[in-house]
Amino acid sequence: MNKPLSIADIKMQLQAIVSLDDPRWPAIKADPRKGVQTAVKSWERNYEKELALKERQFQMMAFENELKAKGRIAIAGIDEVGRGPLAGPVVAAAVILPTELPFLPVNDSKQLSAKKREELFDQIMAIADVGIGLVPPETIDAVNIYEATKLAMMQAIANLKQEPDSLLIDAMKLPLPVEQQSIIKGDAKSVSIAAASIVAKVYRDRLMSEYALQYPHYGFEKNAGYGTPVHLSGLEMHGITPIHRKTFDPIKSMLRGQ
């Protein structure tokens, strides 16, 4: 009679099982040992969560699939980050995902943990055509944040390796001669826009962490330039830096009072 596998060995097997069709699954599920049953329940929870994420990805490909059915090939999702902060640039990303898309549990970047965003950033950069656009504070002050956002998006599109034949944009229309759809809350509805949202967010957060080394009194590594108490305290005690937006309050009021 064969000696049963240890609980540790079964846990190792469960890590390699990816579907209920695996021939090892029935025996593991039937094992009455408490340690095995705990591991089985944990595997089932993770399996159900992954199925839900895959179903969500399928739903988020509706816009892309509709365009592919019309013969579009290079579909770029576009999103920006950094419209609201008091400091730093506005950053946009344009992402053309591959036709055969692997499992990519993307979502609106604000709904993901920093660790998950970093993981997905690396995955997206490895498989997609990605363009980044960056508009600095002085341009934001010169043209206003709405126009600066459009400039960043167009720059991101120009920095793609291939020319897109269709654009999916989060709540924006661009003055470009390319077929485009403006989708409200697109980062939660389109897989391409969600990917762009993640790329733009991680890229800008990394940039603001670098600025934090140069300007250490404002908490840029944590607040990304938004007006948190630490940031506002830094402004009061140390003044305005070259990366602050001079047309945004309270900086605008501080300059007026000088």
N, C-alpha and C positions, 0 to 999 in steps of 0.2 A: 504494500500500500504506500502510495506516494505521500510524503510528508507535506502538509499544507504550507503554502507560502507564508512568510512572516508578514505582519501588518506593514512593516517598513517596505518590503518588496512590493506589496500590493499598492501602496501609495506611489511608489515609483512607476508601476504599470499605469496607474490612473493618469499620471502626468503625460503619458504617451498616447492615451486614448482620446480621440477627437470626435467620435460619433457613437451612437447607440448600436451601430451595426458591427462594431468591433467584436470579434469572437470571444475575447476575454471578458467582456462586460457581463454576460449573464451569470457566470460563476462568481465574479466579484460582488455583484449586487445581491446574490443569494447567500453570501458568507455571513453567518449570524454574529460574528465577533463585534463587540461594541466599537472597537477602534476602526474596524473596516467600515461599519455602517456610518460612523461619523465622517470618514473620508469620502464615502459614497455620496452622502448628502451634500458635502461641500462641493464635490465634482458636479453634481446635478445642478446646484445653484449657479455655478460658473458657466455650465453648459447652456442653461436657460438664458442667462444674461447675454452670452455671446450670440445665441439665436436671435434675441431681441435686437441686438446691435446690428446684426446682419440684415434683419428685416428693415430696420431704420435706414441703413445704407441703401437698400433697394428702393425704399420710398423716396430718399433724397436724390435719387438718380432720375427722377421723373422728367425734369427739365432737360437734362442731358440726353436722355433716351428719345425724347420728342424731337430734339434737334438732329440727333443721329439718324432718325427715321427720315429726315428731310435731306440727308446727305452731308450734313455738317461733320467735319472731322476734327478740326482744331478749335475746340470749345474752351474758352478761357473764363474761369471764375475770377471775379475781382472784388476785393474788399480792402478797407483801410482801418487803421487804428491810430489814435492820437489826436482826435479832433478837439477833445475837451481839456487836455492838460494845460497847465500854465507854462510849461517848459518843454523843450525838445521839439523834434520835427513831427510832421504827420507822415506816416509810412503806409504805403499801399503795396499789395502783392497781387500778381496775376498768375494763375495756375492753370495749366493745361494738363489734365490727368491722362494716363494711358488708356487706350480703348479697352484693354483687358485689365480691369481694375481689381487689384487684390483686396482682401478684407482690410478696410481702413476706417476704424470707428471714430470718424470725425463728428464734430458738432460745432455750434457757435463757440468760439474760443473762450468766451467768458464763462461758459458752463463747464469747462474742463479744469482740472488741477494743473498747476505749473509743471509738475512732473510729466503728466500725460501730454501736455502741449509740446514739451521738449521731445518726447518720444515720437509723437506724430510729425513734428517738424522734420526730424531726421528721416522718417519714412517717406514723407512727401518729397523732400529734396532728392532722395535717392531714385524716385520713380517718375517724377513729373518734370515738365518744362516750367520753370519758375522765373518770373521777372519781379524785381523789387523797384519801387519808386519812393523817393525821399525828398520832401520839401522842407527846408530849414525855417526856423522861426522868423528870420528877417523877411522871407518871402511871404509867410503867413501874414505878417504885419502889413506888408505892402499890398496884398491882393484880397485879403480876408480868408478865413478858414475854409469856407465852402469852395472857393475857387482854388485854393491850395490843395484841397482834397482831390479835385478833378485833375489838377496838374500831376499829383503823385500817382494817380491811377493811370493816366496816359503815359507817364514815364515807365511805370511797371509793365504796361503792354508793350512799349517800345523795347524793353529789355528782355522780352521773350526771345528764345532762339528761333521760333517759327511765327509766322503771321497768322493770328487767329481768324477764323471765318465766322465766328459768332461770339458774343460776349454775354455773360450772365453777371450782372452787377448788383451789389447790395444797395438798394434804394438810391440809385443815381443814374443819370443819363449823361453820356459823354459826347462832345462834339467831334465824333469820328465817323467816317463813312463805312462803318461795319455794323452788320445786323446785331442788335443788342436788346436785352430784356432787363428792365429795372425791377428787382424783386424785393418787396418790403420784407425785412427780417430774413433776407436771403441766406444768411449764414446758418440758419436753422432749417432751411428748405432745400438747399442745393449742395451737393457734395463738393462741387468745384469751388463755390463761394466759401463754404466752411473750411476747405483746405487753405484757401487764400487768407481767410481770417486768422487761422492758426499761424501761418508763415509770417504774416505782418505783425502779429502780436509778439511772437517769440523774437523776431528780428529787432523790433523796437525795444522790447524789455532788455535785451542784451546790450543794445546801444545805450540805454539809460543807465544800466549798471556800470558801463564804462565811463559815462559822464559823472557818476557818483564818485569815482576815484579822483576825478579832476575837481569836482565841486562837492566836497564831503559833508556839507552842513544841511542838506536839503532832503535827504532820504530817498534820492532818486532810484536807488537799487530796490526799494520796496514800493514806492508810490508811482513810479514811472512818470513823474512830473505833474501828477494830479495834486490838487490843493489840499493835502492832508494837514493836520495840525503841525506835524514835524516840518513839513515844507513851508508853511506859513510862518512858523517860528524862525526858520532859517532865513526867510526874506526879511523879517523884522531885525534880526541880529546881524546878518551878514550882507544884506542888500541883494541887488539884482545881478545875475550872471549874464554872460553873452548868449546863453541858450534860452533865456526867458522871453516870452512873447509880450512885447511892450503894449500891444493893443488889448490885452486881456487884464481884467481886474483880478486882484488888487494891484497888479503891477502898474497898470495905466494910471491909477489914482496916486500911487507912490511917486511916479515920475512927475505928475502934475503938481504934487506938493513940494517938489524939490526947489 
